[in-house]
Structures are given as structure tokens and as C-alpha cells.
Amino acid sequence: MKVIEKADIAPLEPLLCSVAAATTLIGRCERSVIDAIARGELKAVKSDRRTLVVVQSLKDYVAKLPLAKLKPDNRESRRG
């Protein structure tokens, strides 16, 4: 029989998180997370009375967001 060492076990990533934790993870307010669930952009499940967000759906949601297009800050050149 093989002995399982701690090094043999990969750390487990959570599968679900609370709506409050989801807001922290993606930097959006609670209303935005709830609206995204209602629109089907985030997946959520019910466990008793709690709504839990599927963590993989948070990753998928963030991956689909467009990249920010920012203009360079020209304040340095104006000070001269």
C-alpha cells in the first residue's frame, strides 16, 4: 500500500463561493454579481437557502471581459 505524502496532494481550489466572496474576487458590487447571475453570465447554485457562485464561472466571466484601452498619461510632458 502506498503512503500518501502531503507533497503528493495538490491544494484544492474552492468550487463554490458566496456572493459576498464573488464580489471581492472580481471587484464588482453585490448588485452587479446578482445581475450577472440573472443574465446567465455567472453560474450559481442553491444550497439550502444560500446562493453560491460557481468559481469557474467567475474565471470565465473575467476572461470574456474586453481589455482596457487607456491613453498614455501626458501630464509629465505638460509640466516642463
N, C-alpha and C positions, 0 to 999 in steps of 0.2 A: 504494500500500500504506500502511495506517495504522500509525503508530508507536504502540505501547502505552506509555503513561506509567505510572509507579508509582501515581499518583493514580487511574488507571483500574481498578486491580486491588484488589478488596476483600480484606481479610485472610481467610485460610481458617481456619475453625474445625475442630478435630480431629473426626473421625468416630468414632474408637475411642480408648479409653484402657485402661490396665492396671487390674487390680482394686485395686492399691495407690492409683493416682490417683483411682479412683472413690470410695474411702473418704475421701480428702481432700476431694473435691468436694462430697460430700453429708454429710460429718460423721458417718459411721457406721463401725463396726469392720468388719474384713475378713469375719468370720463373718456379719454382717448382710447384707453385699453378696452373698456367696456364697449365702446362704439365699434372698435376693430373686431371684437368678438361677434357683435351683432351683424356686421357686414361680412363675416366669414373670413376676414383677413388673419385672424388669430383663432386657434382651436382651444376650446375649453371643455371641461367635463364637470359633472356634478358628483360630489362625494358627500353624502348626507345632504346638508344644507349649504355646504361650501362650494363655491365656484373655483376650480383650479385650472390654470392655464397650462397648456402643453408647452414645455420648454422648447422643443424642436420648432414649434410654430413661431415662437419669438425669434429664433435664429433665421428662419425662412423669411419672416416679415422684414427683418433688418436687411437681409441680403437683397431684397427686392427694392429697397428704397433707392432713389436716384442719388448719385454723387453730388455733393455740394459744388457749385461753381462760384468761387469767390474771386473778386478782382483784387489785384495787388494793392497793398496799402501805400498810398503815395504821400502820406504825412511827413515822412522823413525828408523827401525832396523839397517840400514846401518850407521847411524850417531854415534852410540855407541862407 
